[in-house]
Amino acid sequence: MSGPRVDAPAPPRAAPDSIAAAAEALLLAAIAWGAFAFGAVYEWAWRPLAVAVALCGLAGLFVSAPGLSSRTRPFGIRGLPLALGAVLLGASLQLVPVPLSTLDAVSPHATTLLRDIDPVFASGLLARHPLSIAPSATVTGLALASSFTLLLAGSARLFSVRGARRFATGVAMVGALLALDGIVQRPLFTGRIYGFWTPEGKGIPFGPFVNRNHFAGWMLMGLPLTLGLLCAGLAREMRGVAPHWRARVIWFSSPAANRLLLLTAAAALMALSLVLTLSRSGIAAMFAAFTLTAFAVVRHQASTRRRAV
C-alpha cells in the first residue's frame, strides 16, 4: 500500500502580490500628489514625489511572476536601458571639475557667464570648475532623471505582472477630478489657487497648476490613456454581445456598460478642461491625439461596416 499523497505546497505569492499592489497604489498616489500639489513645481512638493516614484521603480524591479525571470529586460528593448544610462552618465560628467583652460575650450561662453554670476569664480581663486554653470541645479536634475528612469524600468516590469488596466482606471479617476477642479476654479479664480495660494512668479494658473500649459500637458498624457482604456473595454465587451440592436440596447444596462459610460464622462471632462486652458499647443496636440487614436481604432476593426461606425 502506498502512503497518503501529499501535494507539494504552492509557492507563496501573497508577499509579491502585496508588494506589487502597494507599488501600484503608491504610484497612483504620487501621480495625484504631483498634480494637486500645484503641479509639483515647488521643492516641498517634488522632493517627496521623486522619492515615491523611485520607491515604486525599485519595487517594480523586484516583482516576480511565473514566466517572468529576474533577468527579463524591463523594457523588452535591448538598447533602451543603455541609452538611458548613457544620458545619466553624460549628465554626471558635467559635475566633474576640469581645469579652467579645458572649460574655456569646451564652452567658451561659460567662463564669461560664471564671472558675472559667481563671485568666487570671478575672484580668480578657483583653478577648476565643473562643466555645469550651476552644479547644484545639475545635481537636482540628475536626481530627478534617475528617479524617473528607475520608475520607467520598474513600472514596465510591474505592469507586465499585474496588467495596466487597474492603474489606467485610477489615472482616469485622477484626471476627472483634476478636470473638475480646473473647470470649477476657472470662473471663480481670483488670483489664488484653491482660494488661498498665490503662485510664486509669473504665469497663468489653471486648476491646481501654476501654469495652464502644465495642466494641458498633464491632460495630454491622461486623456489618451483614458481613451485607450475606453476603446479596449468597448472592444472587449462587444465580443460577447449578439450583433443586433436589441442585444446592444440591453447591454447598456449592464455594470460593464456603466463603467464604460463613466470612462466616457471622464474623457469628456478632461477634453473640456484642456480646451478651457486656451493653450494653443495643448489643444493642437489633443486633436492630434484624437486623430491617432481614431486611426488606431479603425485599423483594428475587421469589417468595413465596423470601420465606418
N, C-alpha and C positions, 0 to 999 in steps of 0.2 A: 504493500500500500504506500502510496505517496503521501507525503505530508500536505497540510493545507497550503494552498497557493498564496503567496504573499506578493502583492504588487509593489513594485518599486515606487517610492513616494515621488509625487510630481515635484519638479523643481519649483522652489518658491518664486513667485512673481509679484507678491504684494509690495515688496520694497521697491523694485524697479518701477512698477506701475505708479506707486505713490510719489516717487521722485519725479517721474515724467509728468504726472498730473500737477505736482507742486510747481515744477518749472514752467509749465504752460500757464498756470494761474498767475505766477509771478510776472511772466512776460506780458500778459494781458493787463495786469495792474500797472506795470511800468509804462505801457503804452498810454493808458488812461492818465497816469500821473504826468507824463510828458506833455500831453495835450492840455489838460485842465490847469496845470501849474504854469499858466501864461506861456505855453509853448516851450517850457524848459530853457528859456534864454538866460535866466539868472543862475548864478553859481550854486545857490542853495537848492535849486531845482535839478540842474543837470548832473551834479555830483551823485546824489542817490540814484538817479536814472542810469548813469554809467555803471555803478556798482551792481544794480539789479540786472541789467542786461548781460553783464559779464558772468554773474552767477547763473543766469539762465543758459548761457552758452556752455559753461562748464558742466552743468547738469545734463544738458542735451548730449554732450560728447560721451558721457558715461552711461547713457541709457542703453540697455541691451534688449534684444528681442530675438525669437527664433528666426534663423536665416540671416541675421544681421550680425556679422562678426565685428570684433573690436577693430579690425583692420579696414573695415568698409570706409571708403572715402566719403566724407560728409557731403561733398557736392556732386559726386558722380562724375566729376570732370578732373582729369589729371592735372592740368596746368593752372587751374584757378587758385588753389591754395598757394602754389609757388608764386603766382603773380601778386597775390595779396601780401605774401611775406616779403616780396621784393619792394613793394610800396612802403611797408612799415620800415624795412631796412633803410631805404632811401631817406625817409624822414628822420630816422635815428642818426644817420651820418651828418645831418645838418647840425647836430648838437656837439660834434667833436671839435674841440678848439684847434685851430690851424694858425700858422704864422700870418701876420698881417699882410705880408707880401703875397702869400697864397690867396688870402681873402680878396685882396685888391685885384689879383689876376682873374679869379673865378667870377667875382661880382664887383666890377669897378665902382658902381654907384653905392654899394653897401657901406664902404668906409666914409663916404661923404655924408650919407644919411645918419650913420652912427655918431659922427661928430656933432650932429645937430640935436640928437635925441638922448645921447648917453654922455653925461658929464665925465664919468670915469674914463671912457674911451677917448673923449676929447682932450683929457689931460695928458695923454701920451704915456700913461703908466702901464698900459697893457701891451704885452708882447704877442699874445694870442687871443683869438676870439672865435666863437663858433660861426659857421656859415649863416646861421639864422640871425636876423637882426633883432629878434625877440625870442630868446631861448625859452623863457617861461611859457609863452604862448605856444611855442612848438611842442613843449612837453605836454601841455594840456591837449593840444590837437592829437598828438601821438597816443596819449592815454585813451581818448575818446575813440580814435580809429581802431585801436587794439580791442577795446570793449565791444565795438560793433562788429569787428571781424570775427571775434570769438562767438558773438551771438549768431552771426550768419552761419558759421560752421555748426554750432550746437543745435540751432533751430532746424537746419536741414536734416540732421540726423533725428531730432526729436519728432518732427512731423513725418519722417519715414516710418517711425514706430507707431505713432498714435493716429496719424492722419491729420489733415489740416482743417477738417470741416468744423469741428467744435471751436477751434481758435478763430476761424474766419467768421463764425456766427458771433463770437464775442467782440471782434473788431467792428462788425456791423452794428452791434448794440452801442458800442462806444461812439461810433460815427453818428448814429441817430441822435444820441444825447448831445453830442458836440454841435450837430447841426441845429437842434432846437435851441441850444444856448445862443448860437450866433443869430438865429432868426429873431428870438425874443429880445436880445440885447440891442439889436440894430436900431429900432425906433425909439428905444428908451435910453440910448447911450448919451451920457453927459460928460464924457472925458475920463471916466473911471470904469475899469473892468470890474465886473461883479458889484459895481456900485461903491467900491471902496479903494480900489487900487489904481493909482495914477502911474501909467507906464513911464519908465525912465527913457529919456532920449526922444527923438522924433520918430513919427510913424503913424500909420492909420490903423488902429486896432480893429479887430473884428472877432466877436465872441470872446473867448478867453485868451486869444493870441494878441500879442502886442503889434503884430504886423499882419495885415489882411492877406498878403501873399503867402505867408507861412500857413495861415488857415487853409488857403486854396491848395497849397502843396500837400497838406495832410489829407484833404478830401480827394485829391488826385491819386493818392495811394489807397485810401479806404474804399472809394467808390467802385473802381474796377474789381476789387476783391469781393465786394458785396454783389456786384453784377455777375461775376463768375460763379459765386455760390448760388445765386438765384437761378441762373441758367442750368447749372449742374443739377440742382434739386428738381427743376421742372422736367428736365430730360429723364431723370431717374424715376420720377413719379409717373410720367406719361407711359412708361413701358408697361405698367400694369393696368392701364385704363383702356377699355374697349374703344375702337376707333369710330365712335358715333357720338353725336352731340348729347344724347341723354346721359350716357355714362360720364361724359366730361362735366356736365352740369351737376350731377350727383357728386362727383369728385370734389367740387368746390366746397362742399360741406364737411369734408374730411379734415382731421387735425393737420395732415401734411399740407393741404392747400392753405389752411390758416397760417401756418408757419411761413409759407412762400409769400402770402399776401403781406405779412409783417415785414419780410425782407424787401418786398416791393416798396412798401411805405418808407422803410429806412433809406433805400436808394433814392427815392424821390426827394426826401428831406435833405439828403446830402447834396444832391444835384442843385436843389433850390438854394441852399445856403452858399454853395460855391458861386452861383450866378450873382447872389446878393453881395458878394465881396467886391464885385466890379473889377476884379483882377483880370485884365485882358489876356495875359499869358495863361492864367489858370483856366479861364473859360475856353480858350482855344485848345488847350491840352485836353479839357474834358470832352469836347466834341471829337477830338482825335481818338480818345479812349473809347467813346461810344462807337465810332466807326470801326475800329479794330475789333471790338467785342462783337459787333454785328457780323463782321466778316468771318470771324472765327466760328460763330454760332451757325451761320449759313453753310459754311464748308462742311460741318459735321452732320448736316441733315441728309438723310438717304434719298428721299424722293423730291421731285421738283415741286410738288404741291406743298410739302412741309417747308421747303426753302422760301416759297412765296409768302407763306404765312409768317 
